[in-house]
Each structure stands twice: as C-alpha cells, then as structure tokens.
Amino acid sequence: MSNLPIAPAEGTHLVVGAGEVGSAVALLLAQAGRPVVIVTRSGSGPSHPLVTKVAADASSVDALLAACPDAVVIYNCVNPPYNKWPELWPPMAQAFLAYAERTGAVLATVSNLYGIGPVDVPMTEDLPLSAEGTKAKVRVRMWENAKAANDAGRVRATEVRGSDYLCPGQQSQLGDRVVPRVLAGKSVQLLGDIDQPHTWTAPIDVARTLITAAADPRGWGRAWHVPSNPPRSQREAVADIAAAAGVPAVKAAPVPGVLVWGLGLVNPLMRELKETHYQRERPYVLDDTAARETFGIEPTPWPELLGAQVAHYRSAVG
C-alpha cells in the first residue's frame, strides 16, 4: 500500500536523511515522477534514475542551497544519534527553516510523540506538548519555531508524528533484537511492561503521510499523526511475528529492571531511555483519526508489514 492519495507538487524535492523514512520518501517521490535530491553527510541514499545523492552538512543552509537551489518541498527526515539530540538538532532545524524561507519550499518534518509526555488517553494532535524531558523539549521547540513561522506567513510547514517503528534494523524494538531470535526458536527479552497496548508505525506510512501533508494545503500549519494499525502489546507482536513466519511461538519476557539500570551506567543510549521509560510501562496508543479522515490514508496492513519483516531477516541469512 505505497500509493499516494495526493500527487506531490511539480518540481524538485529535497530530502534530508536516508534512513528508513528518508529513503522511502525519496523512492515514493521518484516513483511518482518527481526529481529528488537526497542529502546526507556521507552521500548515501536509495538508487533511482530520478534520485540525486549529495554529501553535505545539513546544519548549513548554504550547503543545502548548493545541493538543491530551488526545491518545492524540503523533507526533514534526519535521525541524529539519540544521545546527541540537544547538540545536533537545533542547528539543523534552523537551517531547514531558513532554507524554506529563502526558497519558498514547504517544510515537512518527521517527528515523534515525545512532546506529549505521559498521558492516560489515546494521543491526539491537540494534546498539549508538555513533556519535561530534554529530548522532548528539543523536538517541541523545533515544531513551535516552524509553526510560528508558518502562522506569520514566512513559510508553509507541517509535521507528522508516528509511534515506535516496525521495520528491520536496530532502530525498531521489533527488529534486530527480536526477529532473528524468533526465527531461531529462541526466547526474547523486551523493555518495560510487555503486556501494555502499544501502537507500532510503519516507516512507509510515515513517508506517505509526510508527502501527502506537504502537498495538500490542508496539511500546513499543524501536526498529523501517522495512520497506524490497532495497538498490539510487545508480547502479542512477538507472537504475531512467529505466526507470520510459520514457526512455533517463543517465550517473551521483560528485561529485569536491575539489568536495564546496570546497562545505563555503561551504555549512553540505554541511559537515554530513562526519559521515555513511561512509553513502555503504560498504554501507548496513537489516535490517527485526523489524518485518515482528512487525507484518506490507511496504514499498511499488519500482516503485510510482518511478512516483509520476516522476509527481510530470512533473506539476510539465506
């Protein structure tokens, strides 16, 4: 389900970042016949005749302008190291906003739900961004600055927010640390209360929502939650992966709290997880009604996502 409900704007599109979402955005745009410039520090990115890969410093507006002088949309799909958000995000966000102001490009940003903080209800876009964590405040400030510029008429800006990703790799809680063990018939350990309902978002659906919100004037000036499948607890998701793979179910258990604490003493990334521990200890459910009703976007079906996940890891060892 990779179709776009609204055609992207004519002209060149600038994508910054070539992770799961950035690469998906670039390929969807190229498949729709739009030329794409994708900027990363290393010059990486997906291969397609309409995709030009450029190595550049994303925190420099001059470097972005040199890479793509006149984009119709700039997509912020960057994913800096988790423990360096306060250091790396502000200059990049400033550069993206400056690029949009100078060129007239729509600024479309991929974000997350951190800014909402702990709540006891499904998360909608109108909940206050009142989280107290350092990383959450960085993302909140980025959106507030972009929205202020939008409301002042200096740019057109939108932001899409998803929950934890379901995709291959270390970025996903249901990726490298889970699927290979399920396929091997080994038990898995997961962080937090593994029986709490949890929303999982597919990067391809983030990409579809981002492109659509950027192309539709109804998308500008506000944030949108990415259409995602009904919540599944971590334990249920592990069982679903086993069923999709056609293998016996494996035991799933939480990582002991003392072990998480100990790892945090020596591992900076694990230490950073303390700020978002609530996301794994209570229901974490995204309400995507607004994007579904406004744009007609539906999430990629859960069985299709799980099948792709299993196929990726089987091909890696096949």
C-alpha positions as CSV (number, residue, x, y, z in Angstrom):
1,M,0.0,0.0,0.0
2,S,2.5,2.6,-1.2
3,N,0.2,4.7,-3.3
4,L,-0.1,8.4,-2.5
5,P,-3.6,9.8,-2.2
6,I,-2.4,13.3,-3.4
7,A,0.1,13.8,-6.2
8,P,3.3,15.5,-5.0
9,A,4.0,19.1,-6.2
10,E,5.7,19.5,-9.6
11,G,9.4,20.4,-9.2
12,T,12.4,19.1,-7.4
13,H,12.0,17.7,-3.9
14,L,14.8,17.9,-1.3
15,V,15.0,15.0,1.2
16,V,17.4,15.3,4.1
17,G,18.3,12.0,5.7
18,A,18.4,8.5,4.1
19,G,17.2,6.3,6.9
20,E,14.1,4.1,6.7
21,V,11.8,7.1,6.3
22,G,14.0,9.4,4.2
23,S,14.8,6.6,1.7
24,A,11.1,5.7,1.5
25,V,10.2,9.4,0.8
26,A,12.8,9.6,-1.9
27,L,11.6,6.4,-3.7
28,L,7.9,7.3,-3.4
29,L,8.6,10.7,-4.9
30,A,10.8,9.3,-7.7
31,Q,8.2,6.6,-8.5
32,A,5.7,9.4,-8.8
33,G,7.9,11.0,-11.5
34,R,9.4,13.8,-9.3
35,P,13.1,14.6,-9.3
36,V,14.7,14.2,-5.9
37,V,17.9,15.5,-4.3
38,I,18.7,13.5,-1.1
39,V,21.3,15.0,1.2
40,T,23.2,13.1,3.8
41,R,26.6,13.6,5.4
42,S,28.0,10.6,3.6
43,G,26.2,11.0,0.3
44,S,24.2,7.7,0.8
45,G,20.6,7.0,-0.3
46,P,18.5,4.8,-2.5
47,S,19.3,4.4,-6.1
48,H,16.9,5.6,-8.8
49,P,17.3,7.5,-12.0
50,L,15.4,10.5,-10.6
51,V,17.3,10.5,-7.2
52,T,20.5,12.5,-7.0
53,K,22.6,11.8,-3.9
54,V,24.6,14.6,-2.4
55,A,27.1,14.6,0.6
56,A,26.5,17.9,2.5
57,D,26.3,19.3,6.0
58,A,22.6,19.5,6.8
59,S,23.2,22.2,9.5
60,S,24.4,24.6,6.8
61,V,21.7,26.4,4.8
62,D,24.3,27.4,2.3
63,A,25.2,23.7,1.8
64,L,21.5,22.9,1.4
65,L,21.1,25.6,-1.2
66,A,24.2,24.5,-3.1
67,A,22.8,20.9,-3.2
68,C,19.3,22.0,-4.3
69,P,18.7,25.7,-5.0
70,D,15.0,25.6,-5.6
71,A,13.1,22.7,-4.0
72,V,9.3,22.8,-3.8
73,V,9.4,20.8,-0.6
74,I,12.2,20.1,1.9
75,Y,11.6,17.0,4.0
76,N,13.4,16.8,7.3
77,C,13.9,13.0,7.7
78,V,17.1,13.3,9.8
79,N,17.7,10.9,12.7
80,P,20.8,12.1,14.7
81,P,22.3,9.9,17.4
82,Y,19.8,9.6,20.2
83,N,22.1,10.9,22.9
84,K,23.1,14.0,20.9
85,W,19.7,15.5,20.1
86,P,20.2,18.7,22.2
87,E,23.5,19.3,20.4
88,L,22.7,18.4,16.8
89,W,19.1,19.2,16.3
90,P,18.9,23.0,16.8
91,P,21.4,24.0,14.1
92,M,19.8,21.6,11.6
93,A,16.3,22.7,12.4
94,Q,17.4,26.3,11.9
95,A,19.0,25.5,8.6
96,F,15.8,23.8,7.3
97,L,13.6,26.7,8.4
98,A,16.0,29.2,6.7
99,Y,16.0,27.1,3.5
100,A,12.2,27.1,3.4
101,E,12.1,30.9,4.0
102,R,14.6,31.6,1.3
103,T,13.2,29.3,-1.4
104,G,9.5,29.2,-0.6
105,A,9.7,25.4,-0.2
106,V,7.2,23.7,2.1
107,L,8.9,22.4,5.3
108,A,7.8,18.9,6.1
109,T,9.2,17.3,9.3
110,V,9.2,13.8,10.6
111,S,8.8,13.8,14.4
112,N,7.5,11.6,17.2
113,L,5.1,11.6,20.2
114,Y,7.7,12.5,22.8
115,G,6.4,16.1,23.2
116,I,3.1,14.9,24.6
117,G,4.7,13.1,27.6
118,P,2.8,10.6,29.8
119,V,-1.0,10.6,29.3
120,D,-3.8,8.1,30.1
121,V,-5.7,8.5,26.9
122,P,-5.1,7.8,23.2
123,M,-2.8,10.5,21.9
124,T,-4.4,13.1,19.5
125,E,-2.7,16.0,17.8
126,D,-4.5,18.6,20.1
127,L,-3.0,17.3,23.3
128,P,-0.6,19.8,24.9
129,L,3.2,19.4,24.3
130,S,4.1,19.5,27.9
131,A,6.7,16.7,28.3
132,E,9.6,17.7,30.6
133,G,12.3,15.5,29.1
134,T,15.3,17.1,27.4
135,K,14.9,15.3,24.1
136,A,11.2,16.0,24.1
137,K,11.8,19.7,24.6
138,V,14.2,19.8,21.7
139,R,11.5,18.4,19.4
140,V,8.8,20.6,20.8
141,R,10.9,23.8,20.3
142,M,11.5,22.7,16.7
143,W,7.8,22.5,16.0
144,E,7.0,25.7,17.8
145,N,9.5,27.6,15.8
146,A,8.2,26.1,12.5
147,K,4.6,26.7,13.4
148,A,5.3,30.3,14.4
149,A,7.0,30.9,11.0
150,N,4.0,29.3,9.3
151,D,1.5,31.3,11.2
152,A,3.4,34.5,10.5
153,G,3.3,33.7,6.7
154,R,7.1,33.3,6.4
155,V,6.9,29.5,5.5
156,R,4.4,26.7,5.0
157,A,5.2,24.0,7.5
158,T,3.8,20.7,8.5
159,E,4.9,17.8,10.8
160,V,4.0,14.2,11.0
161,R,4.3,12.1,14.2
162,G,4.5,8.3,14.4
163,S,4.9,5.8,17.3
164,D,7.7,3.3,17.5
165,Y,8.6,1.9,14.2
166,L,8.0,-1.6,12.9
167,C,10.9,-2.2,10.5
168,P,14.2,-4.1,10.1
169,G,17.3,-2.8,11.9
170,Q,18.3,-1.6,15.4
171,Q,16.0,1.4,15.2
172,S,13.0,-0.9,15.8
173,Q,12.2,-2.6,19.1
174,L,10.8,-5.4,16.9
175,G,13.8,-5.6,14.6
176,D,17.3,-6.9,15.1
177,R,16.8,-7.9,18.7
178,V,13.6,-9.8,18.1
179,V,13.0,-11.3,14.7
180,P,16.3,-13.3,14.3
181,R,15.7,-14.9,17.7
182,V,12.0,-15.8,16.8
183,L,13.1,-17.4,13.6
184,A,15.8,-19.4,15.5
185,G,13.2,-20.5,18.1
186,K,14.9,-18.6,20.9
187,S,13.2,-16.6,23.7
188,V,13.3,-12.8,23.5
189,Q,13.6,-10.1,26.2
190,L,11.9,-6.7,25.8
191,L,11.9,-3.5,27.7
192,G,9.1,-2.5,30.1
193,D,5.7,-4.0,30.7
194,I,5.4,-6.2,27.6
195,D,1.6,-6.6,28.0
196,Q,0.7,-2.9,27.7
197,P,-1.1,-1.9,24.4
198,H,1.3,-0.2,22.1
199,T,1.0,1.4,18.7
200,W,3.5,0.5,16.0
201,T,4.1,2.7,13.0
202,A,5.5,1.6,9.6
203,P,8.1,3.9,8.1
204,I,6.4,3.6,4.7
205,D,3.3,5.0,6.2
206,V,5.3,7.9,7.7
207,A,6.6,8.6,4.3
208,R,3.2,8.5,2.6
209,T,1.7,10.8,5.3
210,L,4.6,13.2,5.1
211,I,4.5,13.6,1.3
212,T,0.7,14.0,1.4
213,A,0.6,16.6,4.2
214,A,3.3,18.6,2.3
215,A,1.4,18.5,-1.0
216,D,-2.1,19.4,0.5
217,P,-2.7,23.0,1.8
218,R,-4.9,21.4,4.5
219,G,-1.8,19.8,5.9
220,W,0.1,23.1,6.5
221,G,0.3,24.8,9.9
222,R,-0.4,21.7,12.1
223,A,0.9,18.3,13.0
224,W,-0.6,14.9,11.9
225,H,-0.4,11.5,13.5
226,V,0.6,8.8,11.0
227,P,-2.1,6.2,10.3
228,S,-1.1,3.0,12.1
229,N,-2.5,-0.4,12.8
230,P,-4.5,-1.1,16.1
231,P,-2.2,-1.4,19.1
232,R,-0.5,-4.6,19.9
233,S,1.4,-5.3,23.1
234,Q,5.0,-6.4,22.8
235,R,4.1,-9.9,23.7
236,E,1.3,-10.0,21.1
237,A,3.6,-8.6,18.5
238,V,6.3,-11.3,19.1
239,A,3.6,-13.9,18.8
240,D,2.3,-12.3,15.6
241,I,5.9,-12.4,14.1
242,A,6.2,-16.1,14.9
243,A,2.8,-16.8,13.3
244,A,3.7,-14.7,10.2
245,A,6.9,-16.8,9.9
246,G,5.1,-20.1,10.4
247,V,7.3,-21.0,13.3
248,P,6.4,-22.1,16.9
249,A,5.7,-19.2,19.3
250,V,8.7,-18.3,21.6
251,K,8.8,-17.1,25.1
252,A,8.8,-13.3,25.6
253,A,9.8,-11.8,28.9
254,P,10.7,-8.3,30.2
255,V,14.3,-7.3,30.7
256,P,14.9,-7.2,34.5
257,G,14.9,-3.6,35.7
258,V,18.2,-4.0,37.5
259,L,19.8,-5.1,34.2
260,V,18.4,-2.0,32.4
261,W,19.8,0.2,35.2
262,G,23.2,-1.5,35.0
263,L,23.4,-1.1,31.2
264,G,22.6,2.5,31.6
265,L,25.7,3.0,33.6
266,V,28.0,2.0,30.7
267,N,25.8,2.5,27.6
268,P,24.9,6.1,26.8
269,L,22.0,5.0,24.5
270,M,20.5,2.8,27.2
271,R,20.9,5.7,29.7
272,E,18.9,8.0,27.4
273,L,15.9,5.6,27.5
274,K,15.2,6.6,31.1
275,E,13.5,9.8,29.8
276,T,10.9,7.7,27.8
277,H,10.5,4.8,30.2
278,Y,6.8,5.6,30.6
279,Q,6.2,4.7,26.9
280,R,6.9,1.1,27.8
281,E,5.3,1.0,31.2
282,R,1.7,2.1,30.4
283,P,-0.6,2.1,27.3
284,Y,1.0,4.0,24.5
285,V,-1.7,4.4,21.9
286,L,-1.8,6.8,18.9
287,D,-5.1,8.3,17.6
288,D,-4.7,8.8,13.8
289,T,-8.3,9.8,13.1
290,A,-7.5,13.2,11.7
291,A,-5.1,12.0,9.0
292,R,-7.3,9.2,8.0
293,E,-10.4,11.4,7.6
294,T,-8.6,14.4,6.0
295,F,-6.3,12.6,3.6
296,G,-7.9,9.2,3.2
297,I,-4.7,7.4,4.2
298,E,-4.9,3.9,5.7
299,P,-2.0,2.1,7.3
300,T,-0.2,-0.8,5.5
301,P,-2.0,-3.9,6.8
302,W,-0.3,-5.6,9.8
303,P,0.1,-9.0,8.1
304,E,1.8,-7.3,5.2
305,L,4.2,-5.5,7.5
306,L,5.0,-8.6,9.5
307,G,5.5,-10.6,6.3
308,A,8.0,-8.1,5.0
309,Q,9.8,-8.1,8.3
310,V,10.2,-11.9,8.3
311,A,11.3,-11.9,4.6
312,H,14.0,-9.3,5.3
313,Y,15.6,-11.4,8.1
314,R,15.3,-14.7,6.2
315,S,17.0,-13.2,3.2
316,A,19.8,-11.9,5.4
317,V,20.7,-15.4,6.4
318,G,19.5,-17.2,3.3
